[in-house]
Amino acid sequence: MLVNSVKKGLLVGLKTTWTLGKVIFPVTLIVAVLQYTPVLPRIIKVVSPLMKLIGLSGDAAIPLVLGNFLNLYAAIGAILTLDFSVKEVFILAVMLSFSHNLFIESGVAMKAGVKIWIVLTTRLGLAFVSAAVINLVWHGGSEQAKYGLIDTNTAQASGLVEILLQGLEKAGLGILQLALIVIPLMIVIQFLKDIQWLNKFSKTMAPITRSLGMQENTSTTMAAGLLFGLAYGAGVMIQAVQEDGVSKKDVTLAFIFLVACHAVVEDTLIFVPLGIPVWPLFLIRLGVAITLTLIVGTIWRRTGMLRRKGASYE
């Protein structure tokens, strides 16, 4: 059984890596090159006036743009190079935890069958609404933020060839990192499926998924996203949608939950070097995810949309 599980898991892992790699590689390469063009500075200039409405200075546009175009690590690297108050850093952390790595993670959601406008509207909406609420409610945090000891110096490429090589290197490393996570993960998941452990896990999670308006076969998708994030948990999520008969309604509700709260360990602990309290950050994400999923599920149920859109994926 173990050998067959490894073979099946390896094949699924390689297939998933190829599927996601076709999204991740070109996006990473393009954005890496754009850093050396006037495009990002122009975007920052356009976004800057909006920052004042949510209690942030114009410079806050830099980590927000980098975080959404690239990832949380790029955003935190930018924050560590700028002077912000504790309140500004916390607002940025909340916004970035809801909305980051938009291109790749939105592509992953599309691969699972979720409409792109749902993902973008939910993530960007949560980011800006939460920032506005925190700015209005919290009247403290005006002191200067103190960051951890992190070296953010990175070598700058010069010349078109060097820029392209650096972009290719980042894209290649991104795919390698994805493969190193996804392939072993899919092997383990396949083994757990073969010994019927996932069926037991689904039954254990059934009351939770049902309370959020989803069937118990959505629990694997939810667990993968919560633990590994949208990008790295995508292999499990896509496989669950294709093999476990997860309905359009359930996968959409699952992704609405997960875009608000995913990779809860990594995406929470990554903000520790910024010197902000991470427990409130985690509780905000979890609370918003539960509330939003329940609201959307209730609205769909009462308007009858679920009966019209509840078909399963083929």
C-alpha positions in Angstrom: 0.0 0.0 0.0 2.8 2.4 0.9 4.5 2.1 -2.5 1.3 2.6 -4.4 0.5 5.6 -2.2 3.9 7.1 -2.9 3.5 6.6 -6.7 0.1 8.1 -6.8 1.0 11.0 -4.6 4.1 11.7 -6.6 2.2 11.8 -9.9 -0.5 14.1 -8.4 2.3 16.3 -6.9 4.1 16.6 -10.2 0.9 17.3 -12.0 -0.1 20.0 -9.5 3.4 21.6 -9.5 3.2 21.8 -13.3 -0.4 23.3 -13.2 0.5 25.9 -10.6 4.0 26.5 -12.0 2.4 27.7 -15.3 0.9 30.5 -13.2 3.7 31.2 -10.7 6.7 31.2 -13.0 5.5 33.9 -15.5 4.0 36.1 -12.8 7.1 36.0 -10.6 9.3 36.8 -13.6 7.2 39.7 -14.9 6.8 41.3 -11.4 10.6 40.9 -10.7 11.3 42.8 -14.0 8.7 45.5 -13.3 10.6 46.4 -10.1 13.2 48.0 -12.4 10.7 50.0 -14.5 8.6 53.1 -13.8 5.5 51.0 -13.5 5.5 50.3 -9.7 6.5 53.9 -8.8 3.5 55.1 -10.9 1.1 52.7 -9.2 2.4 53.9 -5.8 1.9 57.5 -6.9 -1.7 56.8 -7.9 -2.5 54.9 -4.7 -0.9 57.3 -2.2 -3.8 59.7 -1.8 -6.0 56.8 -0.7 -3.7 56.1 2.2 -4.8 59.2 4.2 -8.4 57.9 4.3 -7.3 54.8 6.3 -4.8 56.5 8.6 -1.6 55.8 6.7 1.1 58.0 5.2 1.8 58.0 1.5 4.9 55.8 2.0 2.5 53.0 3.1 1.6 52.5 -0.5 5.0 50.9 -1.1 4.6 47.8 1.1 1.0 47.5 0.1 1.8 47.4 -3.6 4.8 45.1 -3.1 2.8 42.8 -0.9 0.0 42.5 -3.4 2.2 42.2 -6.4 4.8 40.0 -4.8 4.3 38.5 -1.3 4.4 39.2 2.4 8.2 39.0 2.6 8.6 41.8 0.1 6.1 43.9 1.9 7.7 43.4 5.3 11.1 44.1 3.8 9.7 47.5 2.6 8.1 48.2 6.0 11.4 47.6 7.8 13.1 50.3 5.6 10.5 53.0 6.4 9.4 54.9 9.5 5.9 54.1 10.6 4.0 54.4 13.9 2.8 51.3 15.8 -0.7 51.9 14.6 0.4 52.2 11.0 2.3 49.0 11.2 -0.6 47.1 12.7 -3.0 48.5 10.0 -0.5 47.4 7.3 -0.2 44.0 8.9 -4.0 43.5 8.9 -4.4 44.7 5.4 -1.6 42.5 4.1 -2.8 39.5 5.9 -6.1 39.8 4.0 -4.7 40.9 0.7 -1.3 39.8 -0.6 0.3 37.9 -3.5 -2.9 38.6 -5.5 -1.8 37.4 -8.9 -0.6 33.9 -7.9 -3.2 33.2 -5.2 -6.0 34.5 -7.4 -4.7 32.2 -10.2 -4.8 29.3 -7.7 -8.5 30.1 -6.9 -9.4 30.2 -10.6 -7.8 26.8 -11.0 -10.1 25.5 -8.3 -13.1 27.0 -10.1 -13.7 30.2 -8.1 -14.5 33.3 -10.0 -11.8 35.9 -10.0 -14.0 38.8 -9.1 -15.1 37.1 -5.9 -11.5 36.6 -4.8 -10.4 40.2 -5.6 -13.5 41.9 -4.2 -13.3 39.9 -1.0 -9.6 40.4 -0.4 -9.3 44.0 -1.3 -12.6 44.9 0.3 -11.6 43.2 3.6 -8.2 45.0 3.5 -9.5 48.5 3.1 -12.6 48.1 5.3 -10.6 46.6 8.2 -8.0 49.4 7.9 -10.7 52.1 8.0 -12.4 50.5 11.1 -9.1 50.1 13.0 -8.2 53.7 12.1 -11.5 54.9 13.6 -11.6 52.7 16.6 -8.0 52.7 17.8 -6.8 56.1 19.1 -3.4 54.9 20.4 -0.3 53.5 18.8 1.2 56.9 17.8 4.6 56.0 19.1 7.4 55.0 16.6 7.4 51.4 15.7 10.5 49.3 16.7 11.4 46.5 14.3 13.3 43.3 14.9 16.8 42.7 13.7 16.4 41.7 10.1 18.8 42.4 7.3 16.8 43.5 4.3 19.6 44.5 2.0 19.3 42.8 -1.4 21.6 43.2 -4.4 20.2 45.4 -7.1 20.6 44.1 -10.7 22.0 46.4 -13.4 21.5 45.9 -17.1 18.7 44.1 -18.9 20.5 40.7 -19.0 21.2 40.8 -15.2 17.6 41.9 -14.5 16.2 39.0 -16.6 18.6 36.5 -15.0 17.6 37.7 -11.5 13.9 37.4 -12.5 14.4 33.9 -13.9 16.3 32.9 -10.8 13.4 34.1 -8.5 10.8 32.4 -10.7 12.8 29.1 -10.8 13.4 29.1 -7.0 9.7 29.8 -6.6 8.8 26.7 -8.6 11.4 24.6 -6.8 10.1 25.7 -3.4 6.6 24.9 -4.5 7.6 21.4 -5.6 9.5 20.7 -2.4 6.3 21.5 -0.5 3.6 20.2 -2.8 5.0 16.8 -3.8 5.7 15.5 -0.3 2.4 17.0 0.8 0.5 15.2 -1.9 2.3 11.9 -1.1 1.3 12.2 2.6 -2.3 13.2 1.7 -2.6 10.2 -0.7 -1.3 7.8 2.0 -3.8 9.3 4.5 -6.6 8.8 2.0 -5.5 5.2 1.3 -5.7 4.3 5.0 -9.1 6.1 5.2 -7.7 8.7 7.7 -9.1 11.6 5.8 -12.6 10.2 5.8 -12.4 10.1 9.6 -11.0 13.6 9.7 -13.9 14.8 7.5 -16.4 13.3 9.8 -14.7 15.0 12.8 -14.7 18.3 10.9 -18.3 17.9 9.7 -20.0 19.9 12.4 -17.7 22.8 11.8 -18.0 22.8 8.0 -21.8 22.4 8.3 -22.0 25.3 10.7 -20.3 27.4 8.0 -22.8 26.2 5.3 -20.6 23.6 3.7 -20.6 19.8 3.3 -18.1 17.6 5.2 -16.1 16.8 2.0 -14.9 20.5 2.1 -12.9 19.8 5.2 -9.8 18.7 3.4 -9.9 21.9 1.3 -10.3 24.0 4.4 -7.5 22.3 6.4 -5.0 22.6 3.5 -5.7 26.3 3.1 -5.6 27.0 6.8 -2.3 25.2 7.4 -0.4 25.7 4.1 -2.1 28.8 2.5 -3.7 29.2 -0.9 -0.6 28.7 -3.0 1.0 25.8 -1.2 -2.3 24.2 -0.2 -3.6 24.5 -3.7 -2.7 21.0 -4.7 -4.9 19.5 -2.0 -7.7 22.0 -2.7 -7.8 21.4 -6.4 -7.6 17.6 -6.0 -10.4 17.8 -3.4 -12.6 19.8 -5.8 -11.9 17.3 -8.7 -12.0 14.0 -6.8 -14.3 14.6 -3.8 -17.2 16.1 -5.6 -17.0 19.4 -3.8 -19.9 21.6 -5.2 -19.4 25.1 -6.7 -21.2 26.6 -3.7 -19.0 24.8 -1.1 -15.7 25.5 -2.9 -16.7 29.2 -3.2 -17.7 29.4 0.5 -14.4 27.7 1.4 -12.4 30.1 -0.6 -14.3 33.1 0.8 -13.3 31.8 4.3 -9.7 31.1 3.2 -9.0 34.4 1.5 -9.7 36.0 4.8 -7.9 33.4 6.9 -5.2 31.1 5.5 -1.7 29.9 6.3 -2.6 30.9 9.9 0.8 29.9 11.3 3.2 31.4 8.7 1.1 34.5 7.9 0.8 35.3 11.6 4.3 34.6 12.8 5.8 36.5 9.9 4.7 39.7 11.4 6.5 39.1 14.7 9.7 41.0 13.7 7.6 44.1 13.2 7.0 44.3 16.9 3.2 44.2 16.8 0.8 42.0 18.8 0.1 39.0 16.6 -2.8 37.5 18.6 -5.2 40.3 17.8 -4.1 39.9 14.1 -4.9 36.2 14.2 -8.3 36.7 16.0 -9.3 39.5 13.5 -8.6 37.2 10.5 -10.4 34.2 12.0 -13.4 36.3 13.2 -13.8 38.0 9.9 -13.5 34.7 8.0 -16.2 33.1 10.1 -18.5 36.1 10.0 -18.2 36.7 6.2 -18.7 33.0 5.3 -21.8 32.8 7.4 -23.2 36.0 6.0 -22.6 35.0 2.4 -23.9 31.5 2.9 -27.1 32.9 4.6 -27.7 35.4 1.8 -27.2 32.7 -0.9 -29.6 30.3 0.9 -32.3 32.9 1.4 -32.2 34.2 -2.2 -32.2 30.7 -3.7 -28.9 31.2 -5.5 -27.6 27.9 -4.1 -30.2 25.9 -5.9 -29.3 27.5 -9.2 -25.5 27.4 -8.7 -25.0 24.3 -6.6 -23.9 21.9 -9.3 -20.7 20.0 -8.8 -17.6 20.4 -10.9 -16.9 17.9 -13.5 
